């Protein structure tokens, strides 16, 4: 077990993104969402492990940024604030 970076170097070099967007929220919210989602089977992880995974994602995004010169943008997808997250994503994509 472990984490796997999402993009190999050759794919990242081909894409050369302007911005990498990480959509995230509080670890406890993620845990509660996962526990209430009966449509998927997931590995059992607590809030700490979810936070560790998010930190890994941030580190990978920073590495991708260093490799391509792109920026990294964080969007918070908090409970009951989906419209705000959508607005933030739209502003990134413009």
FENLIN-V359800 format. One record per residue. N is the residue number from 1. RES is the residue in one letter. NEAR is the number of other ideal C-beta (glycine too) atoms within 8 Angstrom. Layout:
n=<N | N>
res=<RES | RES>
near=<NEAR | NEAR>
This chain:
n=<1 | 2 | 3 | 4 | 5 | 6 | 7 | 8 | 9 | 10 | 11 | 12 | 13 | 14 | 15 | 16 | 17 | 18 | 19 | 20 | 21 | 22 | 23 | 24 | 25 | 26 | 27 | 28 | 29 | 30 | 31 | 32 | 33 | 34 | 35 | 36 | 37 | 38 | 39 | 40 | 41 | 42 | 43 | 44 | 45 | 46 | 47 | 48 | 49 | 50 | 51 | 52 | 53 | 54 | 55 | 56 | 57 | 58 | 59 | 60 | 61 | 62 | 63 | 64 | 65 | 66 | 67 | 68 | 69 | 70 | 71 | 72 | 73 | 74 | 75 | 76 | 77 | 78 | 79 | 80 | 81 | 82 | 83 | 84 | 85 | 86 | 87 | 88 | 89 | 90 | 91 | 92 | 93 | 94>
res=<X | X | X | X | X | X | X | X | X | X | X | X | X | X | X | X | X | X | X | X | X | X | X | X | X | X | X | X | X | X | X | X | X | X | X | X | X | X | X | X | X | X | X | X | X | X | X | X | X | X | X | X | X | X | X | X | X | X | X | X | X | X | X | X | X | X | X | X | X | X | X | X | X | X | X | X | X | X | X | X | X | X | X | X | X | X | X | X | X | X | X | X | X | X>
near=<1 | 3 | 5 | 4 | 7 | 4 | 8 | 6 | 7 | 6 | 8 | 13 | 9 | 6 | 8 | 7 | 9 | 4 | 9 | 11 | 10 | 11 | 8 | 9 | 8 | 6 | 10 | 7 | 10 | 11 | 12 | 8 | 8 | 9 | 6 | 6 | 8 | 4 | 3 | 5 | 2 | 7 | 3 | 4 | 9 | 7 | 9 | 7 | 8 | 12 | 9 | 8 | 10 | 10 | 8 | 9 | 10 | 10 | 8 | 10 | 11 | 9 | 9 | 14 | 12 | 6 | 8 | 11 | 3 | 11 | 7 | 13 | 9 | 7 | 12 | 11 | 9 | 10 | 5 | 4 | 9 | 7 | 6 | 9 | 13 | 8 | 8 | 10 | 11 | 8 | 7 | 10 | 5 | 4>
